[in-house]
């Protein structure tokens, strides 16, 4: 007895063969669909290279899907979907690292030195005080990336805010260690807005030997006059 169309699973289709009136059922390859899904989510790797594992998974599922479709041509369909997922994943796997490498080597303005928060942060178990690396950077023009602490901006836009190294302190509004915060003042025409994306700033770093009070937070050791803000 032929199963009614309304009883078919959503991942199956039916068609009539040329030589008979019998219906043949084919299932849509799950691996093909997963390849496309991970390929689409893999577009996030353009934002963060840490997400490049998503298109890598899409590539694996694409290969598995094409192999299964070739092995079981009478049971499975989804070859176009598998190819789209596979090619999209390959394009992102190649393009994303190239893009991030290009950005890394071109994003620092001339005359500025790239530094990371790790050079400024006190080590675990040590006193929360500016590091020797930070003291050596006092008065120098540096380039650094971080996130805007949400409690440091009280209006829709601001010329000052506190920069923190990670999204944990950024998004949950907790009080980070003092050496994990930089009080930033924008000296150009740019304004800062509340956001959860990473920002890049370039300017002059000032290191204080005392805690400078900051509204909404305990205070900071580091201040920054930002000439560039993205």
C-alpha positions in Angstrom: 0.0 0.0 0.0 1.4 3.4 -1.0 1.8 5.8 1.9 -0.3 9.0 1.6 1.6 12.2 0.9 0.3 13.8 4.1 1.9 11.0 6.2 5.4 11.5 4.7 8.1 12.8 7.0 9.1 16.4 6.1 12.5 15.3 5.1 11.2 12.9 2.5 9.9 13.4 -1.0 8.2 11.1 -3.5 8.2 10.8 -7.3 6.8 8.5 -9.9 9.3 6.5 -12.0 9.2 6.5 -15.7 8.6 2.8 -15.9 5.9 2.4 -13.3 3.3 4.2 -11.4 4.8 3.2 -8.1 6.0 6.0 -5.9 9.6 6.0 -4.7 10.6 7.8 -1.5 13.8 9.7 -1.1 15.1 11.4 2.1 16.8 14.8 2.1 20.3 14.3 3.3 20.7 15.6 6.8 24.4 16.0 6.3 23.7 18.2 3.3 21.4 20.4 5.4 23.9 20.6 8.3 26.6 21.6 5.8 24.5 24.5 4.6 23.6 25.5 8.2 27.2 25.5 9.4 28.3 27.3 6.3 25.8 30.1 6.9 26.7 30.3 10.6 30.3 30.3 9.4 29.8 33.8 8.1 30.3 34.9 11.7 34.0 34.0 11.2 34.3 37.2 9.2 33.7 39.0 12.6 35.9 36.7 14.7 38.5 34.3 13.5 37.8 32.2 16.6 34.6 31.1 14.9 36.4 29.6 12.0 35.6 26.1 13.4 32.0 26.6 12.1 32.8 26.5 8.4 35.3 23.7 9.1 32.3 21.6 10.5 30.3 22.7 7.4 33.1 21.4 5.2 33.1 18.0 6.9 29.4 17.6 6.7 29.5 18.7 3.0 32.0 15.9 2.2 30.0 13.4 4.1 26.8 14.4 2.4 28.3 14.2 -1.1 29.8 10.8 -0.3 26.4 9.5 1.0 24.5 10.9 -2.0 26.9 9.2 -4.4 26.6 5.9 -2.4 22.8 6.0 -2.0 21.4 7.7 -5.1 18.1 6.0 -4.8 17.6 6.8 -1.2 18.9 10.4 -0.8 18.5 13.8 -2.4 20.2 17.1 -1.7 23.2 17.3 -3.9 22.8 21.0 -4.7 22.4 21.8 -1.0 25.5 19.8 -0.2 27.6 21.6 -2.8 26.4 25.0 -1.7 27.2 24.3 1.9 30.6 22.8 1.0 31.6 25.6 -1.3 30.4 28.3 1.1 32.4 26.7 4.0 35.5 26.4 1.8 35.2 30.1 0.8 34.9 31.2 4.4 37.7 28.9 5.6 40.0 30.6 3.1 38.7 34.1 3.1 38.3 34.6 6.9 41.9 34.1 7.9 43.1 36.1 4.9 40.8 39.0 5.9 41.8 38.9 9.6 45.5 38.7 8.7 45.1 41.8 6.4 43.3 43.7 9.1 45.9 42.8 11.8 48.8 44.2 9.7 47.0 47.3 8.5 44.8 48.5 11.4 47.5 50.1 13.5 47.8 53.8 12.5 51.3 55.1 11.7 53.3 56.2 14.8 51.4 53.9 17.2 52.5 50.7 19.0 50.2 47.8 19.3 49.7 46.6 22.9 47.2 44.2 24.5 45.4 44.3 27.8 47.6 41.4 29.0 50.5 43.8 29.3 48.4 46.1 31.5 46.6 43.5 33.7 48.0 42.5 37.0 48.7 38.8 37.3 46.5 36.4 39.3 47.5 36.5 43.0 49.5 39.7 42.6 48.5 43.2 43.9 46.1 45.0 41.5 48.6 47.6 40.5 50.0 48.8 37.1 52.5 46.3 35.7 56.1 47.2 34.8 55.1 46.8 31.1 52.3 49.4 31.7 54.6 51.8 33.5 57.1 51.6 30.6 54.2 52.6 28.2 53.3 55.7 30.2 53.1 58.7 27.8 53.5 56.6 24.7 51.2 56.4 21.6 49.6 53.0 21.6 46.9 51.0 19.8 44.6 48.7 21.8 41.4 46.8 21.4 38.6 46.2 24.0 35.0 46.5 24.9 33.0 49.4 26.3 31.9 48.8 29.9 28.1 49.3 29.9 28.0 51.4 33.2 30.6 53.9 31.9 28.2 55.4 29.4 25.0 57.0 30.9 23.7 58.7 27.7 23.1 57.6 24.1 26.5 59.0 23.1 29.6 60.1 25.0 33.1 61.4 24.6 34.4 59.3 27.4 34.0 55.6 28.5 35.8 52.8 30.2 37.4 50.2 28.0 37.7 46.6 29.3 39.5 43.5 27.8 36.7 41.0 27.5 32.9 40.6 27.1 32.5 39.1 30.5 33.1 42.4 32.3 31.5 44.2 29.3 28.2 42.5 29.1 27.4 41.6 32.6 28.4 44.9 34.1 30.5 43.5 37.0 33.4 45.4 38.6 36.6 44.2 36.9 40.0 44.6 38.5 41.4 48.1 38.4 44.2 47.2 36.0 41.6 45.7 33.6 40.0 49.2 32.9 41.1 52.2 30.9 39.3 55.5 31.1 39.1 56.7 27.5 38.6 60.3 26.4 37.9 60.9 22.7 39.7 64.0 21.4 38.3 63.8 17.8 34.8 64.2 16.3 33.9 60.6 17.2 31.3 59.6 19.9 31.0 56.3 21.7 27.7 54.4 22.0 26.7 51.5 24.1 27.6 48.3 22.3 28.9 44.7 22.8 31.3 44.7 19.8 35.0 45.1 20.1 36.5 48.6 19.5 39.9 49.7 18.5 41.4 52.9 19.8 44.8 54.6 19.3 46.1 57.5 21.4 48.3 58.4 24.3 48.3 56.2 27.4 48.7 57.7 30.9 49.5 55.5 33.9 48.7 56.8 37.4 50.4 55.6 40.6 47.0 56.1 42.3 43.4 55.2 41.7 41.5 57.8 39.7 37.8 57.8 40.6 35.4 57.0 37.7 31.6 57.5 37.9 29.8 54.1 38.2 33.0 52.2 38.9 35.6 52.0 41.6 38.3 53.8 39.6 41.2 53.3 37.2 45.0 53.5 37.0 45.0 54.0 33.2 43.7 57.0 31.2 43.8 57.3 27.4 43.4 60.2 25.1 42.1 58.5 21.9 42.9 60.2 18.6 41.4 57.2 16.6 38.3 55.3 17.6 36.6 52.5 15.7 
